[in-house]
Amino acid sequence: MGVTLEVRNGKNAKANAADLEGSGGMQTNRTSKMETATHLFKGSVGAGLFAMGDAFKNGGLVGATVLLPILAVICVHCERLLIDSSIMVVGKTPGVDFFDYPDTVEKVFEYGPPPVRKLSKLMRTIVETFLCVTQFGFCSIYFVFITENLHQVLQQNGIEISQTTTMAITLLPAMLPSLLTNLKYISPVSMLANLSLLFGLLATLVIALQGPMPAISERHYITNGTQMALFFGTALFAFEGIALILPLRNKMRNPENFTSTFGVLNVTMGMVTTIFIFTGFIGYMRWGEDVDGSITLNLNAEEVMSQVVKIVAALGVFFGYPIQFFILIKIIWKPMKESCGVAQSYPITVQVVFRFIMVMCTCKY
């Protein structure tokens, strides 16, 4: 999926674009502030959005409502530290336009105190491994979410097929957007994802708000340690966009708009956090301890509107798949190309085949 115009080991942005795309890099394909916000919103709002009801079940009404904004502030602070560190090491490296996440970590150690400099390559490898595993997990969870919702709709309409078959059906459509090689071209897909998710969310909340709500006293205000740990797991999964931060900022026409006071990062994450809290609160209030891992699965399967919501929500997550796949390919492709002679000779062909294989792997697992 994506081409992040990063710099590695002294390369400039144009050289890296050509290296990753297998052809001349398109320096003109910069994203606007709105396009970047669209990507960040989609990168932060996916299957985790519909899991907020489960998060509130594990965190409690008060506990989750208080802790979610705190976690959001911590996440944004860490993302700003990452950006500031990247800017700092770029300033110390002649001929470099910008670095990506692993490059930044490597250079921070390389320019750090003498005792840690020898760890720079190791730290880069560790970060790349963690990012790869994380993004692979996100992509796999997206397939699970899509499959569960579509499978429930198919069963309700008398189509008896297994979840495995349902997942296989989604495989071919997922391969097409996985071929997009630039954030500029992924923008329309991300916009479709955002519109689908927002429609699905609003429809879900409208259904959830119908009829009298249970008394608030019937819900836990705060939970024990074990459940709270599950809350943190779900919440951190929901705030899943840190791997996108540098690629998105580096691809902007005006990168300074990303971290300004009312810039892309602060405004978008503020909106995301508000939506998370509202969704989780309503979902837990309505379904209590019976709330599912995705609140769409709590909707009455026999109602046509509920089935439409599940399909639209699944489409929203489906259209969000390319932006998560973007990071996964970015991490794996470069070292693969550097170590594989065939990939160097036929970069476009090998990358297309590699993307198809990775889509199948995320679907399988």
Residue, then its C-alpha position, 0 to 999 in steps of 0.5 A: m500500500g503505501v509509499t512513505l517518503e522517508v529517508r533512511n541512511g542518508k537518502n533524500a526523499k525523492a530517492n526513497a520514493a523511487d526506491l519504494e515505488g519501484s519507479g520515479g517518486m511522485q513528490t507532487n503527491r502531497t496531502s492537504k490538512m484535511e486529507t491528513a486528518t482523514h487518514l489520522f481519523k481512520g487510522s485511529v478509528g476502526a474496529g476498536l470504536f465498536a469495542m468501546g462498549d466492552a471497554f466500558k464494561n471492563g472499566g466501569l462508567v466512571g473509570a472508563t470515562v476518566l481514564l480514556p481522556i488520560l490515555a488519549v493525552i498520554c498517546v498524543h504526548c508520546e506521538r509529539l515526542l516522536i515527531d520532535s525527536s525525528i525533527m531533531v535527528v533530521g537536523k543533525t543529519p546532512g542531506v536528509d529531509f525526514f525520517d520514519y519511526p524506525d529511522t528516528v529510533e536508530k538515529v536517537f540512539e546513534y546520537g545519544p550518550p556513548p554507552v547506548r550508541k552501539l544499541s542503535k541497530l538493535m533498537r531499530t530492529i526491535v521497533e520494526t518487529f513490534l510495529c510489524v507484529t502490531q500492524f499485522g494484528f490490526c489487519s487480522i482483527y479487521f478481517v475478523f470484525i468484517t467476517e463476524n458482522l457479514h456472517q451474522v447477516l448472511q445467516q439471518n437471511g438463510i445463507e448457511i456458510s461457515q465463517t471461514t468461507t465468509m472470510a475467504i469471500t472478503l479476501l479478493p475485494a481486500m486485495l484491490p485496495s492493497l495495491l494503492t501505493n501512495l497516501k494521496y491515492i488512499s485518501p478517497v478510500s479513507m474518506l469512504a471508510n470514515l463516512s461508512l463508520l460514522f453512518g454505522l456508528l450513528a445508526t447503532l447509537v440511534i438504535a441503542l437509544q430507543g426505549p428507556m435506558p436501564a438505571i445507571s445504578e445497575r451498571h458498575y462505576i469502576t471495576n477490579g484489577t483484572q477487568m481494568a487490565l482488559f479495559f486498558g488492552t481494548a483502549l490502547f488497541a483503539f488508539e492504534g495510530i502511532a505508527l501512522i504519525l510520521p508517515l502522515r506528517n512527512k507527506m503533508r504539504n505543510p508539516e507544521n500544521f500537524t502539531s500546531t495548537f489547533g493542528v491535525l493531531n490535537v483536533t483529530m485525537g480530541m474528536v476521536t476521544t469524544i466519540f470513543i467515550f460517547t460510544g462506550f458509555i451508551g453501549y454499556m448503558r444499553w446492554g450492560e454485561d451482555v455487551d459484545g466485543s463489537i456493539t454491532l453484534n448486539l443489534n437485533a439480527e432480525e431487523v433490516m436496519s440492524q442488518v444494514v448497520k452491520i454491513v455498513a460498519a463492515l464496509g467502514v472497517f474494510f475501507g480502513y484496511p488499506i491505511q493499516f496495511f500501508i504501514l505493514i508493507k512499508i516496514i517489511w518491503k524495504p529490508m526485503k528488497e535490500s536482501c532479495g535480488v529478484a525484488q531489486s530486478y523486478p520491484i513492481t512485480v515482486q511487490v504486487v505478489f508480496r502484497f497479495i501474499m500479505v493480504m492472504c496472511t492477514c486474512k488467514y490469521 
